[in-house]
Amino acid sequence: LEKKFSGRTVIFLTWRRILPKPKKNQRTKQKQLRPRSRTLTAVHDAMLEDLVYPAEIIGKRIRMKLDGTRLIKVHLDKTQQTNIEHKVDTFTGVYNKLTGKHVAFEFLATD
């Protein structure tokens, strides 16, 4: 599709549902527990996996700055660097727009 749209970056993301966190003083009891795959963190992690699809995420680090902002550093596999490197800025913007989280991508060699 990128060839068809004259060099623009094309991204496919799956639609996932985030269920709210159960409250302590809820009047009606829920019949089932909320699955781990429907939590906010799990959905955001899966979204990040989908975003960088041909590459594999090796590791993640969360950096807390002095002003309280968080920066997620995502380490990607070095073998896919030539395919992904020109799309990294697009990935950062899309993830920030969808989740509100700031992310930075780095390429590391696997041992």
URRAWO-V190632 format. One record per backbone hydrogen bond with DSSP energy under -1.0 kcal/mol. CO is the residue of the C=O (numbers start at 1). NH is the residue of the N-H. If there is no record, write none. Layout:
co,nh
CO,NH
CO,NH
This chain:
co,nh
1,5
2,7
3,6
5,8
35,38
36,39
38,19
39,43
40,44
41,45
42,46
43,47
44,48
45,49
46,50
47,51
48,52
50,53
52,55
56,77
59,75
61,73
63,71
65,68
69,65
71,63
72,104
73,61
74,106
75,58
75,59
76,108
77,80
78,81
80,84
81,85
84,87
87,91
88,92
89,93
90,94
91,95
92,96
93,97
94,98
95,99
96,100
102,72
104,74
106,76
108,78
